[in-house]
Amino acid sequence: TYNIGNVDTTAYLNKNFHTTSALRYVNGVSYPGNCGPVAATNIMQYYKYRYDNKGWECKIWIDSPESTFVELCSYLPYPAIHDKGGTDTTTLSEGLRSYALSRGDKWDSNYYNNCNFDIIKQQIQSERPIIYNVFNHGYYEEHSMVAFAFREYVYSGLLGTKTYSRYLAVADGKVSTANRYVYYDKSKCSVNTFFATTY
């Protein structure tokens, strides 16, 4: 058996999102190792889509993906983007909170290392996509992406035992849709949540 969540969030899987290659150079400036800020931009894009559907103002979206991306970079662990070729995911949540506050909106964000799947499920089922960070991954190596939905397969064994296989539907920053599924491995992941506290 399996279950998938969230129905509302899943509706966004075929929307257009942004890629690391498209935001590699913005206004003549190079942004290597930009998957963290791109994932953050895609989180903002999700809320822009969602708020537009509800007729709400989306303060955390500026006027374009490029403008939103550049502004986010000024609040995220920016030196790491250039000096180390990557973003420090342990301080990404602090940057997300500061960015939202600068836009006149109050949001919260938390960081979880080796994140328990129940936390991921709870966020996605509450219509809150997460930034899913992987390391030592066979395909992505070290990479940040946005998870919008999940699939959880449950296998029943002898004596009532159960085993699980879990996958996340992601906007991985490699392609412009969110319809790729990535295997969840607690030992090789961390998570940054992001959610409004004013709505």
C-alpha positions as CSV (number, residue, x, y, z in Angstrom):
1,T,0.0,0.0,0.0
2,Y,1.1,3.6,-0.3
3,N,-0.2,7.1,0.5
4,I,0.7,10.4,-1.2
5,G,0.4,13.9,0.3
6,N,-0.5,16.6,0.0
7,V,-3.3,16.8,-2.6
8,D,-3.2,20.6,-2.7
9,T,0.6,20.8,-2.8
10,T,0.7,18.0,-5.5
11,A,-1.2,20.4,-7.8
12,Y,1.9,22.5,-8.1
13,L,4.2,19.7,-9.4
14,N,3.8,20.7,-13.1
15,K,4.2,24.4,-12.5
16,N,7.3,26.1,-13.7
17,F,10.2,26.5,-11.2
18,H,13.7,27.8,-11.5
19,T,17.0,26.0,-12.2
20,T,20.6,26.5,-11.1
21,S,21.7,27.0,-14.7
22,A,19.1,29.7,-15.3
23,L,20.2,31.6,-12.2
24,R,24.0,30.9,-12.6
25,Y,24.6,34.4,-13.9
26,V,22.4,37.3,-13.0
27,N,23.1,40.9,-14.0
28,G,26.6,39.9,-15.0
29,V,27.4,38.4,-11.6
30,S,28.3,34.7,-11.2
31,Y,26.6,32.6,-8.6
32,P,28.4,29.2,-8.4
33,G,27.1,26.6,-6.0
34,N,23.8,28.3,-6.0
35,C,21.4,25.4,-5.3
36,G,20.5,26.7,-1.8
37,P,19.4,30.2,-3.0
38,V,17.6,28.6,-6.0
39,A,15.7,26.2,-3.7
40,A,14.8,29.3,-1.6
41,T,13.6,31.1,-4.7
42,N,11.5,28.1,-5.6
43,I,9.9,28.1,-2.2
44,M,9.0,31.8,-2.7
45,Q,7.7,30.9,-6.2
46,Y,5.4,28.3,-4.7
47,Y,3.9,30.8,-2.3
48,K,3.5,33.4,-5.1
49,Y,1.5,30.8,-7.1
50,R,-0.6,29.9,-4.0
51,Y,-1.2,33.4,-2.8
52,D,-2.2,34.6,-6.3
53,N,-4.8,31.8,-6.4
54,K,-6.2,33.0,-3.1
55,G,-6.1,36.7,-4.1
56,W,-3.5,37.5,-1.4
57,E,-0.5,39.8,-1.6
58,C,2.8,37.8,-1.6
59,K,5.3,40.1,0.1
60,I,8.1,37.5,0.0
61,W,8.1,37.6,-3.9
62,I,9.7,40.6,-5.5
63,D,9.0,41.2,-9.2
64,S,10.9,38.4,-10.9
65,P,12.8,35.2,-10.1
66,E,16.1,37.0,-10.7
67,S,15.2,39.9,-8.3
68,T,14.0,37.4,-5.7
69,F,17.1,35.3,-6.1
70,V,19.6,38.2,-5.8
71,E,17.8,39.6,-2.7
72,L,17.7,36.2,-1.1
73,C,21.5,35.8,-1.6
74,S,22.1,38.9,0.4
75,Y,20.4,37.3,3.4
76,L,21.5,33.7,3.0
77,P,25.0,32.5,4.0
78,Y,26.3,34.5,1.1
79,P,30.1,34.2,1.5
80,A,29.7,30.4,1.3
81,I,28.1,30.7,-2.1
82,H,31.2,32.2,-3.5
83,D,34.1,31.0,-1.3
84,K,33.1,27.4,-0.9
85,G,31.0,26.8,-3.9
86,G,27.9,26.0,-1.9
87,T,25.5,27.2,0.8
88,D,25.7,26.4,4.5
89,T,22.4,24.7,5.1
90,T,22.8,24.9,8.9
91,T,22.4,28.7,8.7
92,L,20.0,28.8,5.8
93,S,16.9,29.0,8.1
94,E,18.3,32.1,9.8
95,G,18.7,33.7,6.4
96,L,15.2,32.8,5.3
97,R,13.7,34.4,8.4
98,S,15.8,37.6,7.9
99,Y,14.8,37.8,4.3
100,A,11.0,37.5,5.1
101,L,11.3,40.1,7.8
102,S,13.0,42.5,5.4
103,R,10.0,42.2,3.1
104,G,7.7,43.2,6.0
105,D,6.4,39.7,6.6
106,K,6.9,37.3,9.6
107,W,7.8,33.7,8.7
108,D,9.6,31.1,10.7
109,S,12.2,28.5,9.6
110,N,13.8,25.6,11.4
111,Y,16.8,23.3,10.5
112,Y,16.8,19.6,11.1
113,N,19.8,17.4,10.5
114,N,19.1,13.7,9.7
115,C,15.5,14.7,9.6
116,N,12.8,12.3,10.7
117,F,10.3,11.6,8.0
118,D,7.3,12.4,10.3
119,I,8.5,16.1,10.3
120,I,8.6,16.1,6.5
121,K,5.2,14.6,6.3
122,Q,3.7,17.0,8.8
123,Q,5.1,20.0,6.8
124,I,4.0,18.8,3.4
125,Q,0.5,17.8,4.7
126,S,0.2,21.3,6.1
127,E,0.9,22.7,2.6
128,R,4.4,23.8,3.5
129,P,7.1,22.6,1.0
130,I,10.5,22.1,2.6
131,I,14.1,22.6,1.4
132,Y,15.5,19.1,1.3
133,N,19.3,18.9,1.4
134,V,21.2,15.8,0.5
135,F,24.8,14.8,1.0
136,N,26.9,11.9,-0.3
137,H,24.0,11.2,-2.7
138,G,24.6,8.9,-5.7
139,Y,23.3,11.4,-8.2
140,Y,23.1,14.8,-6.6
141,E,26.2,14.5,-4.3
142,E,25.7,17.7,-2.1
143,H,22.5,19.5,-3.2
144,S,19.5,21.5,-2.0
145,M,16.0,21.2,-3.6
146,V,12.4,21.7,-2.7
147,A,10.1,18.8,-1.7
148,F,6.4,19.3,-2.5
149,A,4.9,15.9,-2.0
150,F,5.7,12.4,-0.8
151,R,5.0,8.8,-1.5
152,E,5.3,6.2,1.2
153,Y,5.2,2.5,0.4
154,V,4.4,0.1,3.3
155,Y,5.4,-3.5,3.0
156,S,3.9,-6.1,5.4
157,G,6.1,-8.9,6.5
158,L,6.0,-11.9,8.8
159,L,4.7,-11.5,12.3
160,G,3.1,-8.2,11.5
161,T,6.4,-6.4,10.7
162,K,6.4,-3.5,8.3
163,T,9.1,-1.9,6.2
164,Y,8.9,1.5,4.4
165,S,10.2,3.0,1.2
166,R,9.7,6.8,1.0
167,Y,10.1,9.2,-1.9
168,L,9.8,13.0,-2.2
169,A,8.5,14.8,-5.3
170,V,11.0,17.6,-5.8
171,A,11.9,20.7,-7.8
172,D,15.5,19.8,-7.9
173,G,16.9,22.8,-9.7
174,K,18.0,20.7,-12.6
175,V,14.7,20.8,-14.5
176,S,12.0,23.4,-14.4
177,T,9.2,21.2,-13.0
178,A,8.7,19.4,-9.6
179,N,7.8,15.9,-10.9
180,R,11.0,14.1,-10.0
181,Y,11.0,11.7,-7.1
182,V,14.0,11.3,-4.8
183,Y,14.5,8.5,-2.3
184,Y,14.4,9.6,1.4
185,D,17.5,8.6,3.4
186,K,17.5,9.9,6.9
187,S,21.2,9.4,7.3
188,K,22.0,11.5,4.3
189,C,19.7,14.5,4.5
190,S,18.8,17.6,6.3
191,V,15.7,19.9,6.1
192,N,14.9,23.6,6.3
193,T,11.3,24.3,6.9
194,F,9.7,27.7,6.0
195,F,6.2,28.8,7.0
196,A,4.1,31.9,7.6
197,T,3.3,33.0,11.1
198,T,1.0,35.9,10.0
199,Y,-1.7,34.1,8.0
